[in-house]
Amino acid sequence: MDSKKGQPSGGASAALIVVIAFFILIFLLLLPSEEREKILEGDDSGGVGSEVRVVERGVLLRESPGTITKLKEREFEHSVPSLNLFTEKEDVIIKRVDSVYVDSSGVSSRQFPVFAGAENSKVGFSVADHEGILTVDLNGEQVFRGDAGVVEPLSVDLRAENILEFSVDSPPAWQFWKKNFYDIRNVQVSTTVERLENKEAVNTFFVSQEEANVDNLEDAYIIYLVDCSVADVGRLSVYLNNNLLSSKVPDCGSLEKTFIDPADFIGGKNELRFVAEKGRYLVDQIFVKTKLKKPIFPVYFFDINSTQFAKIDNGTINASIGLKFIDDDERKTATIELNSHRIFVDTRSDGFSKNIDPFVIEGSNSLRITPEQTLHLLELKVQLDCRNAKDCE
């Protein structure tokens, strides 16, 4: 009998190996990428003398600042929307009574208030029937006395609060059986008032704390163009944060410029208010401009949570800052201010990196780059990295 009978042939063995390799390949493809890399490359993290891999934990800040110069952001211009101001006068009836009946046995009175700024005030009424002499008093002063069959509107001076009284003389004593009377209709008190709702307007603009620093603010002013008619307008008052900047009749059609006391600014929202005395104004091309003694540069912020900070503190995670420049072989010098700590940059390379573990804090961190000359900064990055992937989970 052949001794090889029952043993698998060489072709069958090869087929089995192909099938096994196929299933191994499928298994590898289904594994997570990290596990697959460990199997293919070998997990030597625990071996003596093995290479330690650095795993990036995450990017906390990535910006593209572009070109930064020493003169950057020394002058600021804040644009304020244009506005319309106007005061209007209109005739209004402030008191109306359909009917008043008064006879010689008493006095009929009416009380009414008057809006501030009332002028050209009049009292008008008609008489349906009457006997005797009518007297009209306003605030205790006589404004009319006579036989009032037909009465033209009476010009009067009004107060904030007013009392209008009607009274009729008694008949002669020998006509003891009679009563004089007046049947008065459609009593109206009218006046001309100034509408004030469009007399002033407020706009806001924002100023950074650095820009509002009195010690660093060299010059500040507001410019605006007023479209108006000099013959029809009064004073135009301008306030910044309730501080009066100017109050004068504007030079209509010309650009106005008023200097601002640096102390009038506040860091954050500033309120600019225009108040018209009378007439119509279009205030346009409004700009608030400031100039600093020293330039200020953008401030960047990044956060470090409590878990990250604890790992930085125990050395598990490293924090670093990286700069990427245009590769022009020029010298790049600058100062990085990180949470009031200074890091000096001096390189001809297209990159710079520095460990910042001693300078970061838990919570919000801030940094600013101040160049010694023009820098073309492609990227600013703050990142965390660690030595083992498990430390970054």
C-alpha positions as a Markdown table, in Angstrom:
| # | Residue | x | y | z |
|---|---|---|---|---|
| 1 | Met | 0.0 | 0.0 | 0.0 |
| 2 | Asp | 1.2 | 3.5 | -0.8 |
| 3 | Ser | 2.4 | 5.2 | 2.4 |
| 4 | Lys | 1.2 | 8.6 | 1.3 |
| 5 | Lys | -2.4 | 7.5 | 0.9 |
| 6 | Gly | -4.8 | 9.6 | 3.0 |
| 7 | Gln | -2.4 | 12.6 | 3.3 |
| 8 | Pro | -3.5 | 15.9 | 1.8 |
| 9 | Ser | -1.9 | 16.8 | -1.4 |
| 10 | Gly | 0.3 | 19.8 | -1.9 |
| 11 | Gly | -2.4 | 21.7 | -3.8 |
| 12 | Ala | -4.9 | 21.2 | -1.0 |
| 13 | Ser | -2.4 | 22.5 | 1.6 |
| 14 | Ala | -1.8 | 25.6 | -0.5 |
| 15 | Ala | -5.6 | 26.2 | -0.8 |
| 16 | Leu | -6.0 | 26.0 | 3.0 |
| 17 | Ile | -3.2 | 28.5 | 3.6 |
| 18 | Val | -4.8 | 30.9 | 1.2 |
| 19 | Val | -8.2 | 30.6 | 3.0 |
| 20 | Ile | -6.5 | 31.1 | 6.4 |
| 21 | Ala | -4.6 | 34.2 | 5.1 |
| 22 | Phe | -7.9 | 35.6 | 3.7 |
| 23 | Phe | -9.6 | 35.3 | 7.0 |
| 24 | Ile | -6.6 | 36.9 | 8.8 |
| 25 | Leu | -6.7 | 39.8 | 6.3 |
| 26 | Ile | -10.5 | 40.3 | 7.0 |
| 27 | Phe | -9.8 | 40.2 | 10.7 |
| 28 | Leu | -7.1 | 42.9 | 10.4 |
| 29 | Leu | -9.3 | 45.1 | 8.3 |
| 30 | Leu | -12.1 | 44.9 | 10.9 |
| 31 | Leu | -9.8 | 45.9 | 13.8 |
| 32 | Pro | -9.6 | 49.6 | 15.0 |
| 33 | Ser | -6.7 | 51.4 | 13.3 |
| 34 | Glu | -4.7 | 51.7 | 16.6 |
| 35 | Glu | -4.9 | 48.0 | 17.3 |
| 36 | Arg | -4.1 | 47.1 | 13.7 |
| 37 | Glu | -1.0 | 49.3 | 13.8 |
| 38 | Lys | 0.2 | 47.6 | 17.0 |
| 39 | Ile | -0.1 | 44.2 | 15.4 |
| 40 | Leu | 1.6 | 45.2 | 12.1 |
| 41 | Glu | 4.3 | 47.4 | 13.7 |
| 42 | Gly | 4.7 | 45.6 | 17.0 |
| 43 | Asp | 3.7 | 46.9 | 20.4 |
| 44 | Asp | 7.1 | 47.6 | 22.0 |
| 45 | Ser | 5.9 | 50.2 | 24.5 |
| 46 | Gly | 7.0 | 48.0 | 27.4 |
| 47 | Gly | 10.2 | 46.7 | 26.0 |
| 48 | Val | 13.6 | 47.7 | 27.4 |
| 49 | Gly | 15.3 | 50.3 | 25.3 |
| 50 | Ser | 12.2 | 50.6 | 23.0 |
| 51 | Glu | 11.4 | 54.0 | 21.4 |
| 52 | Val | 8.8 | 56.1 | 23.2 |
| 53 | Arg | 6.1 | 57.5 | 20.9 |
| 54 | Val | 4.7 | 61.0 | 21.4 |
| 55 | Val | 0.9 | 61.1 | 20.9 |
| 56 | Glu | -0.8 | 64.4 | 20.3 |
| 57 | Arg | -3.5 | 65.1 | 22.9 |
| 58 | Gly | -5.1 | 68.0 | 21.1 |
| 59 | Val | -4.7 | 71.4 | 19.7 |
| 60 | Leu | -5.9 | 74.1 | 22.1 |
| 61 | Leu | -5.3 | 77.1 | 19.8 |
| 62 | Arg | -4.6 | 77.4 | 16.1 |
| 63 | Glu | -4.6 | 80.8 | 14.4 |
| 64 | Ser | -3.2 | 82.3 | 11.2 |
| 65 | Pro | -2.1 | 85.8 | 12.3 |
| 66 | Gly | -0.5 | 86.8 | 9.0 |
| 67 | Thr | 1.7 | 89.8 | 8.8 |
| 68 | Ile | 2.4 | 91.5 | 12.2 |
| 69 | Thr | 4.3 | 94.8 | 12.4 |
| 70 | Lys | 5.3 | 97.0 | 15.3 |
| 71 | Leu | 2.9 | 99.6 | 14.0 |
| 72 | Lys | -0.1 | 97.3 | 14.0 |
| 73 | Glu | -3.3 | 98.5 | 15.7 |
| 74 | Arg | -1.9 | 101.8 | 16.9 |
| 75 | Glu | -4.7 | 103.7 | 15.3 |
| 76 | Phe | -8.4 | 102.7 | 15.5 |
| 77 | Glu | -11.5 | 103.9 | 13.7 |
| 78 | His | -15.0 | 103.2 | 15.0 |
| 79 | Ser | -17.8 | 103.7 | 12.5 |
| 80 | Val | -21.1 | 104.8 | 13.9 |
| 81 | Pro | -24.4 | 104.6 | 11.9 |
| 82 | Ser | -25.9 | 107.8 | 10.6 |
| 83 | Leu | -29.0 | 109.2 | 12.3 |
| 84 | Asn | -31.9 | 111.6 | 11.8 |
| 85 | Leu | -32.8 | 114.2 | 14.4 |
| 86 | Phe | -35.8 | 116.5 | 14.2 |
| 87 | Thr | -38.2 | 118.4 | 16.4 |
| 88 | Glu | -41.7 | 119.1 | 15.1 |
| 89 | Lys | -44.4 | 121.4 | 16.3 |
| 90 | Glu | -48.1 | 120.6 | 16.0 |
| 91 | Asp | -51.4 | 122.0 | 17.1 |
| 92 | Val | -53.2 | 119.8 | 19.6 |
| 93 | Ile | -56.4 | 120.1 | 21.5 |
| 94 | Ile | -55.5 | 119.3 | 25.1 |
| 95 | Lys | -59.0 | 119.9 | 26.6 |
| 96 | Arg | -62.4 | 119.5 | 25.1 |
| 97 | Val | -65.8 | 119.8 | 26.8 |
| 98 | Asp | -68.9 | 119.3 | 24.7 |
| 99 | Ser | -71.3 | 121.4 | 27.0 |
| 100 | Val | -71.0 | 123.7 | 30.0 |
| 101 | Tyr | -74.1 | 125.3 | 31.6 |
| 102 | Val | -73.5 | 128.1 | 34.1 |
| 103 | Asp | -75.9 | 130.5 | 35.8 |
| 104 | Ser | -75.7 | 133.3 | 38.2 |
| 105 | Ser | -76.0 | 131.1 | 41.2 |
| 106 | Gly | -72.6 | 129.5 | 40.8 |
| 107 | Val | -69.3 | 129.0 | 39.0 |
| 108 | Ser | -68.4 | 126.2 | 36.5 |
| 109 | Ser | -64.8 | 125.3 | 36.4 |
| 110 | Arg | -62.6 | 122.8 | 34.5 |
| 111 | Gln | -59.1 | 121.6 | 35.2 |
| 112 | Phe | -56.5 | 120.4 | 32.7 |
| 113 | Pro | -52.8 | 119.8 | 32.4 |
| 114 | Val | -50.5 | 121.2 | 29.6 |
| 115 | Phe | -47.5 | 119.6 | 27.9 |
| 116 | Ala | -44.1 | 121.1 | 28.4 |
| 117 | Gly | -43.1 | 123.6 | 25.8 |
| 118 | Ala | -46.7 | 124.6 | 24.9 |
| 119 | Glu | -47.1 | 127.9 | 23.0 |
| 120 | Asn | -49.7 | 129.8 | 21.0 |
| 121 | Ser | -52.4 | 128.6 | 23.4 |
| 122 | Lys | -56.0 | 129.5 | 22.9 |
| 123 | Val | -59.4 | 128.9 | 24.5 |
| 124 | Gly | -62.4 | 128.7 | 22.2 |
| 125 | Phe | -66.1 | 128.1 | 22.7 |
| 126 | Ser | -69.5 | 128.9 | 21.2 |
| 127 | Val | -72.7 | 130.0 | 23.0 |
| 128 | Ala | -76.1 | 128.4 | 22.2 |
| 129 | Asp | -78.2 | 130.6 | 24.4 |
| 130 | His | -77.5 | 133.1 | 27.1 |
| 131 | Glu | -78.6 | 136.0 | 29.4 |
| 132 | Gly | -76.2 | 138.4 | 31.1 |
| 133 | Ile | -72.5 | 139.0 | 31.2 |
| 134 | Leu | -70.0 | 136.2 | 31.0 |
| 135 | Thr | -66.6 | 136.2 | 32.8 |
| 136 | Val | -63.9 | 133.7 | 31.9 |
| 137 | Asp | -61.0 | 133.2 | 34.3 |
| 138 | Leu | -57.8 | 131.1 | 33.8 |
| 139 | Asn | -55.7 | 130.4 | 36.8 |
| 140 | Gly | -57.4 | 133.2 | 38.8 |
| 141 | Glu | -56.9 | 135.8 | 36.1 |
| 142 | Gln | -59.6 | 137.3 | 33.9 |
| 143 | Val | -59.2 | 136.6 | 30.2 |
| 144 | Phe | -62.7 | 137.6 | 29.1 |
| 145 | Arg | -65.7 | 139.6 | 30.3 |
| 146 | Gly | -68.7 | 140.7 | 28.2 |
| 147 | Asp | -71.8 | 139.7 | 26.4 |
| 148 | Ala | -70.5 | 136.6 | 24.7 |
| 149 | Gly | -72.9 | 135.9 | 21.9 |
| 150 | Val | -70.0 | 135.3 | 19.5 |
| 151 | Val | -66.5 | 135.0 | 21.0 |
| 152 | Glu | -63.2 | 134.7 | 19.0 |
| 153 | Pro | -60.7 | 132.3 | 20.4 |
| 154 | Leu | -58.9 | 133.8 | 23.5 |
| 155 | Ser | -55.1 | 133.9 | 23.6 |
| 156 | Val | -53.9 | 132.6 | 26.9 |
| 157 | Asp | -50.7 | 131.6 | 28.8 |
| 158 | Leu | -50.8 | 128.1 | 30.1 |
| 159 | Arg | -49.1 | 126.5 | 33.1 |
| 160 | Ala | -48.3 | 122.9 | 33.9 |
| 161 | Glu | -51.7 | 122.7 | 35.7 |
| 162 | Asn | -54.6 | 125.0 | 34.7 |
| 163 | Ile | -58.1 | 125.9 | 36.0 |
| 164 | Leu | -60.6 | 127.4 | 33.6 |
| 165 | Glu | -63.7 | 129.0 | 35.2 |
| 166 | Phe | -66.9 | 130.3 | 33.7 |
| 167 | Ser | -69.2 | 132.6 | 35.7 |
| 168 | Val | -72.3 | 134.8 | 35.0 |
| 169 | Asp | -73.2 | 138.1 | 36.6 |
| 170 | Ser | -76.4 | 138.2 | 38.7 |
| 171 | Pro | -79.4 | 140.3 | 37.2 |
| 172 | Pro | -80.3 | 143.6 | 38.9 |
| 173 | Ala | -81.9 | 143.3 | 42.3 |
| 174 | Trp | -85.3 | 144.4 | 41.1 |
| 175 | Gln | -85.4 | 141.4 | 38.7 |
| 176 | Phe | -85.3 | 139.0 | 41.6 |
| 177 | Trp | -87.3 | 136.4 | 39.7 |
| 178 | Lys | -84.7 | 136.0 | 37.0 |
| 179 | Lys | -81.4 | 134.1 | 36.6 |
| 180 | Asn | -78.8 | 134.9 | 34.1 |
| 181 | Phe | -77.2 | 131.9 | 32.4 |
| 182 | Tyr | -75.0 | 130.7 | 29.6 |
| 183 | Asp | -75.4 | 127.5 | 27.6 |
| 184 | Ile | -71.8 | 127.1 | 26.3 |
| 185 | Arg | -70.9 | 124.4 | 23.7 |
| 186 | Asn | -67.7 | 122.9 | 22.3 |
| 187 | Val | -65.2 | 124.3 | 24.7 |
| 188 | Gln | -61.7 | 123.7 | 23.4 |
| 189 | Val | -58.2 | 124.5 | 24.8 |
| 190 | Ser | -55.6 | 124.2 | 22.0 |
| 191 | Thr | -51.9 | 124.8 | 21.9 |
| 192 | Thr | -48.8 | 124.2 | 19.8 |
| 193 | Val | -46.5 | 121.6 | 21.3 |
| 194 | Glu | -43.1 | 120.3 | 20.3 |
| 195 | Arg | -42.8 | 116.6 | 19.7 |
| 196 | Leu | -39.6 | 115.4 | 21.4 |
| 197 | Glu | -39.5 | 111.7 | 20.6 |
| 198 | Asn | -37.1 | 112.3 | 17.7 |
| 199 | Lys | -35.1 | 115.0 | 19.4 |
| 200 | Glu | -32.2 | 112.7 | 20.4 |
| 201 | Ala | -30.6 | 109.4 | 19.2 |
| 202 | Val | -28.1 | 107.0 | 20.8 |
| 203 | Asn | -25.6 | 104.7 | 19.1 |
| 204 | Thr | -23.0 | 102.5 | 20.7 |
| 205 | Phe | -19.5 | 101.3 | 19.7 |
| 206 | Phe | -17.0 | 99.0 | 21.5 |
| 207 | Val | -13.5 | 99.9 | 22.7 |
| 208 | Ser | -11.1 | 97.3 | 24.1 |
| 209 | Gln | -9.6 | 97.7 | 27.5 |
| 210 | Glu | -6.2 | 98.3 | 26.0 |
| 211 | Glu | -7.5 | 101.1 | 23.7 |
| 212 | Ala | -9.4 | 102.7 | 26.6 |
| 213 | Asn | -6.2 | 102.8 | 28.7 |
| 214 | Val | -5.8 | 106.5 | 29.5 |
| 215 | Asp | -2.0 | 106.2 | 29.9 |
| 216 | Asn | -1.6 | 104.8 | 26.4 |
| 217 | Leu | -4.2 | 107.0 | 24.6 |
| 218 | Glu | -2.4 | 109.7 | 22.7 |
| 219 | Asp | -5.2 | 111.3 | 20.7 |
| 220 | Ala | -8.9 | 110.9 | 20.2 |
| 221 | Tyr | -11.6 | 112.8 | 18.4 |
| 222 | Ile | -15.0 | 112.4 | 16.7 |
| 223 | Ile | -15.8 | 113.6 | 13.2 |
| 224 | Tyr | -19.3 | 113.8 | 11.6 |
| 225 | Leu | -21.1 | 115.6 | 8.8 |
| 226 | Val | -24.3 | 117.5 | 9.6 |
| 227 | Asp | -26.8 | 118.1 | 6.8 |
| 228 | Cys | -29.2 | 120.9 | 7.9 |
| 229 | Ser | -30.4 | 124.5 | 7.3 |
| 230 | Val | -28.6 | 127.0 | 9.6 |
| 231 | Ala | -31.7 | 129.2 | 9.6 |
| 232 | Asp | -34.0 | 126.4 | 10.9 |
| 233 | Val | -31.8 | 124.7 | 13.5 |
| 234 | Gly | -30.5 | 125.3 | 17.0 |
| 235 | Arg | -27.7 | 123.8 | 19.0 |
| 236 | Leu | -26.6 | 120.2 | 18.4 |
| 237 | Ser | -25.2 | 118.6 | 21.6 |
| 238 | Val | -23.0 | 115.5 | 21.5 |
| 239 | Tyr | -22.3 | 113.3 | 24.5 |
| 240 | Leu | -20.0 | 110.4 | 25.1 |
| 241 | Asn | -21.0 | 108.2 | 28.0 |
| 242 | Asn | -23.0 | 111.2 | 29.4 |
| 243 | Asn | -19.9 | 113.5 | 29.1 |
| 244 | Leu | -20.6 | 116.6 | 27.0 |
| 245 | Leu | -18.3 | 116.8 | 24.0 |
| 246 | Ser | -19.8 | 119.8 | 22.3 |
| 247 | Ser | -22.9 | 121.9 | 22.1 |
| 248 | Lys | -23.2 | 124.4 | 19.3 |
| 249 | Val | -25.1 | 125.3 | 16.2 |
| 250 | Pro | -23.5 | 123.1 | 13.6 |
| 251 | Asp | -21.8 | 124.4 | 10.4 |
| 252 | Cys | -24.4 | 122.8 | 8.1 |
| 253 | Gly | -22.8 | 120.9 | 5.2 |
| 254 | Ser | -19.3 | 120.9 | 6.7 |
| 255 | Leu | -17.4 | 118.2 | 8.6 |
| 256 | Glu | -17.3 | 118.7 | 12.3 |
| 257 | Lys | -14.4 | 117.6 | 14.4 |
| 258 | Thr | -14.3 | 117.5 | 18.2 |
| 259 | Phe | -11.5 | 116.2 | 20.4 |
| 260 | Ile | -12.3 | 113.7 | 23.1 |
| 261 | Asp | -10.8 | 113.6 | 26.6 |
| 262 | Pro | -9.3 | 110.1 | 26.9 |
| 263 | Ala | -10.9 | 109.8 | 30.3 |
| 264 | Asp | -14.3 | 109.8 | 28.7 |
| 265 | Phe | -13.8 | 106.3 | 27.2 |
| 266 | Ile | -14.6 | 103.1 | 29.0 |
| 267 | Gly | -13.5 | 99.6 | 28.1 |
| 268 | Gly | -16.4 | 97.8 | 26.5 |
| 269 | Lys | -19.6 | 99.5 | 25.2 |
| 270 | Asn | -19.4 | 103.2 | 24.8 |
| 271 | Glu | -22.6 | 105.3 | 24.3 |
| 272 | Leu | -22.6 | 108.2 | 21.8 |
| 273 | Arg | -25.7 | 110.5 | 22.1 |
| 274 | Phe | -26.8 | 113.4 | 19.8 |
| 275 | Val | -29.4 | 115.9 | 21.1 |
| 276 | Ala | -31.1 | 118.5 | 18.8 |
| 277 | Glu | -32.4 | 121.8 | 20.2 |
| 278 | Lys | -34.8 | 122.5 | 17.2 |
| 279 | Gly | -35.1 | 121.8 | 13.5 |
| 280 | Arg | -34.0 | 118.9 | 11.3 |
| 281 | Tyr | -30.5 | 117.3 | 11.2 |
| 282 | Leu | -29.0 | 114.4 | 9.2 |
| 283 | Val | -25.9 | 113.4 | 11.1 |
| 284 | Asp | -23.8 | 111.3 | 8.7 |
| 285 | Gln | -20.2 | 109.9 | 8.3 |
| 286 | Ile | -19.7 | 109.5 | 12.0 |
| 287 | Phe | -16.3 | 108.2 | 13.1 |
| 288 | Val | -14.6 | 108.0 | 16.5 |
| 289 | Lys | -10.9 | 107.8 | 16.0 |
| 290 | Thr | -8.2 | 107.1 | 18.5 |
| 291 | Lys | -4.4 | 107.0 | 18.3 |
| 292 | Leu | -2.2 | 105.1 | 20.9 |
| 293 | Lys | 1.2 | 106.0 | 22.2 |
| 294 | Lys | 2.3 | 102.4 | 21.8 |
| 295 | Pro | 0.8 | 99.7 | 19.5 |
| 296 | Ile | -1.3 | 96.9 | 20.9 |
| 297 | Phe | -1.4 | 93.5 | 19.4 |
| 298 | Pro | -4.2 | 90.9 | 19.3 |
| 299 | Val | -4.7 | 88.7 | 22.4 |
| 300 | Tyr | -5.4 | 85.0 | 21.9 |
| 301 | Phe | -7.1 | 82.8 | 24.4 |
| 302 | Phe | -7.2 | 79.1 | 25.1 |
| 303 | Asp | -8.6 | 77.0 | 27.9 |
| 304 | Ile | -7.1 | 74.2 | 29.9 |
| 305 | Asn | -9.5 | 72.1 | 32.0 |
| 306 | Ser | -8.8 | 70.6 | 35.4 |
| 307 | Thr | -8.0 | 67.1 | 34.0 |
| 308 | Gln | -5.6 | 68.5 | 31.5 |
| 309 | Phe | -3.9 | 70.7 | 34.0 |
| 310 | Ala | -3.5 | 67.9 | 36.5 |
| 311 | Lys | -1.7 | 65.8 | 33.8 |
| 312 | Ile | 0.5 | 68.8 | 32.9 |
| 313 | Asp | 1.3 | 69.2 | 36.6 |
| 314 | Asn | 2.4 | 65.6 | 37.1 |
| 315 | Gly | 4.3 | 65.5 | 33.8 |
| 316 | Thr | 2.0 | 63.1 | 31.9 |
| 317 | Ile | 1.1 | 65.7 | 29.4 |
| 318 | Asn | 3.3 | 68.5 | 27.9 |
| 319 | Ala | 2.0 | 71.9 | 26.8 |
| 320 | Ser | 3.9 | 73.6 | 24.0 |
| 321 | Ile | 3.6 | 76.6 | 21.7 |
| 322 | Gly | 4.6 | 76.5 | 18.1 |
| 323 | Leu | 5.1 | 79.3 | 15.5 |
| 324 | Lys | 5.4 | 78.7 | 11.8 |
| 325 | Phe | 7.0 | 81.5 | 9.7 |
| 326 | Ile | 7.5 | 82.1 | 6.0 |
| 327 | Asp | 10.8 | 80.4 | 5.1 |
| 328 | Asp | 12.7 | 83.5 | 4.0 |
| 329 | Asp | 16.0 | 82.9 | 6.0 |
| 330 | Glu | 15.5 | 86.2 | 7.7 |
| 331 | Arg | 16.0 | 86.7 | 11.4 |
| 332 | Lys | 12.7 | 86.6 | 13.3 |
| 333 | Thr | 12.6 | 88.2 | 16.8 |
| 334 | Ala | 9.6 | 88.7 | 19.0 |
| 335 | Thr | 8.3 | 88.4 | 22.5 |
| 336 | Ile | 5.5 | 86.1 | 23.5 |
| 337 | Glu | 3.6 | 87.2 | 26.6 |
| 338 | Leu | 1.9 | 84.2 | 28.1 |
| 339 | Asn | -0.1 | 84.9 | 31.3 |
| 340 | Ser | 2.3 | 87.7 | 32.1 |
| 341 | His | 5.4 | 85.5 | 31.4 |
| 342 | Arg | 7.7 | 86.4 | 28.6 |
| 343 | Ile | 9.2 | 84.0 | 26.0 |
| 344 | Phe | 11.7 | 85.4 | 23.7 |
| 345 | Val | 11.9 | 84.3 | 20.0 |
| 346 | Asp | 15.1 | 84.7 | 18.0 |
| 347 | Thr | 15.5 | 82.4 | 15.0 |
| 348 | Arg | 16.2 | 82.2 | 11.3 |
| 349 | Ser | 14.3 | 79.0 | 11.0 |
| 350 | Asp | 10.8 | 78.7 | 9.6 |
| 351 | Gly | 9.6 | 77.4 | 12.9 |
| 352 | Phe | 9.8 | 77.9 | 16.7 |
| 353 | Ser | 8.5 | 75.7 | 19.5 |
| 354 | Lys | 8.8 | 76.0 | 23.3 |
| 355 | Asn | 7.5 | 74.0 | 26.2 |
| 356 | Ile | 5.1 | 76.2 | 28.3 |
| 357 | Asp | 4.3 | 73.8 | 31.2 |
| 358 | Pro | 5.5 | 76.3 | 33.8 |
| 359 | Phe | 3.5 | 79.2 | 32.4 |
| 360 | Val | 0.0 | 77.8 | 31.8 |
| 361 | Ile | -2.8 | 77.8 | 34.4 |
| 362 | Glu | -6.0 | 76.0 | 34.8 |
| 363 | Gly | -8.9 | 77.8 | 33.1 |
| 364 | Ser | -8.5 | 80.6 | 30.6 |
| 365 | Asn | -5.0 | 81.4 | 29.3 |
| 366 | Ser | -4.0 | 84.4 | 27.2 |
| 367 | Leu | -1.0 | 85.2 | 25.0 |
| 368 | Arg | 0.2 | 88.0 | 22.8 |
| 369 | Ile | 3.0 | 88.2 | 20.3 |
| 370 | Thr | 4.9 | 91.5 | 20.0 |
| 371 | Pro | 7.4 | 91.5 | 17.1 |
| 372 | Glu | 10.7 | 93.4 | 16.9 |
| 373 | Gln | 10.2 | 93.8 | 13.2 |
| 374 | Thr | 7.7 | 92.7 | 10.6 |
| 375 | Leu | 6.8 | 89.0 | 11.0 |
| 376 | His | 5.0 | 86.8 | 8.4 |
| 377 | Leu | 3.4 | 84.3 | 10.8 |
| 378 | Leu | 1.7 | 81.5 | 9.0 |
| 379 | Glu | 0.5 | 79.6 | 12.1 |
| 380 | Leu | 0.3 | 80.0 | 15.8 |
| 381 | Lys | -0.5 | 76.8 | 17.7 |
| 382 | Val | -0.8 | 75.7 | 21.3 |
| 383 | Gln | -1.1 | 72.0 | 21.8 |
| 384 | Leu | -0.9 | 69.2 | 24.4 |
| 385 | Asp | 0.9 | 66.0 | 23.8 |
| 386 | Cys | 1.8 | 62.9 | 25.9 |
| 387 | Arg | 4.1 | 59.9 | 25.8 |
| 388 | Asn | 1.5 | 57.2 | 25.9 |
| 389 | Ala | -1.8 | 57.0 | 24.1 |
| 390 | Lys | -3.5 | 55.7 | 27.3 |
| 391 | Asp | -2.5 | 58.9 | 29.1 |
| 392 | Cys | -4.4 | 61.0 | 26.6 |
| 393 | Glu | -7.7 | 59.1 | 26.8 |
